[in-house]
Amino acid sequence: MARLLKPRGILILTFPYNERHYVQNLYELPGVDYGKGIPYPCHIYNRVALDSWLRETKLELVEQRLYRTYTGEFRHVGEPLERGNRS
């Protein structure tokens, strides 16, 4: 992706994220009922992984928006939050 960008191009990414913790497969976390049996993992990336990727690609993080969608620490853990209550 980085190699395909034109100079000063913008790459927008969206993915499950947790500032502190990397998770190999969200579907295997205790309390997650969604995704059982799906044949591919759902990674949750963290700051260390993001910073490493930025260094490797020589890209710059211009803006980051974080959205909380569940009451638990990870996506699909706890109760879903209503759109108006997400922060």
TAURCOR-V621411 format. One record per pair of residues at least 6 apart in sequence whose ideal C-beta (glycine too) atoms are under 7 Angstrom apart, sorted by the first residue. I is the first residue (numbers start at 0). GAP is how many residues later the second one is. D is the distance in Angstrom with one decimal. If there is no record, write none. Layout:
BEGIN
i-><I/I>
gap-><GAP/GAP>
d-><D/D>
END
This chain:
BEGIN
i-><0/1/1/4/10/14/15/15/15/15/16/16/16/17/17/17/17/18/18/19/20/20/21/21/21/21/21/22/22/22/22/23/23/24/24/25/25/25/25/25/25/25/26/26/26/26/28/28/30/30/31/31/33/34/43/53/66/67/67/67/68/68/68/68/69/69/69/69/69/69/70/70/70/71>
gap-><10/55/57/6/48/30/10/26/28/59/27/28/49/26/28/55/56/27/28/26/23/25/22/23/24/26/27/6/20/21/51/17/19/16/17/6/9/16/18/48/49/50/8/9/11/15/45/48/41/46/44/45/42/7/30/7/19/13/18/19/6/11/12/17/6/7/8/9/10/11/7/8/10/6>
d-><5.8/3.8/5.6/5.9/7.0/5.9/6.3/6.4/4.4/5.0/6.6/5.5/6.7/5.2/5.5/6.8/6.2/6.5/5.5/6.1/7.0/5.6/6.6/6.3/4.4/6.8/5.6/6.6/6.6/3.9/6.5/6.3/6.5/3.8/6.3/6.2/6.8/4.1/5.6/6.3/6.2/6.4/3.5/6.2/6.0/5.8/6.2/6.3/7.0/5.3/4.8/6.0/4.7/6.3/6.0/6.0/5.4/6.4/5.4/6.0/6.0/6.5/5.9/6.2/6.2/5.7/4.7/6.6/5.7/6.4/3.5/4.7/6.5/3.1>
END
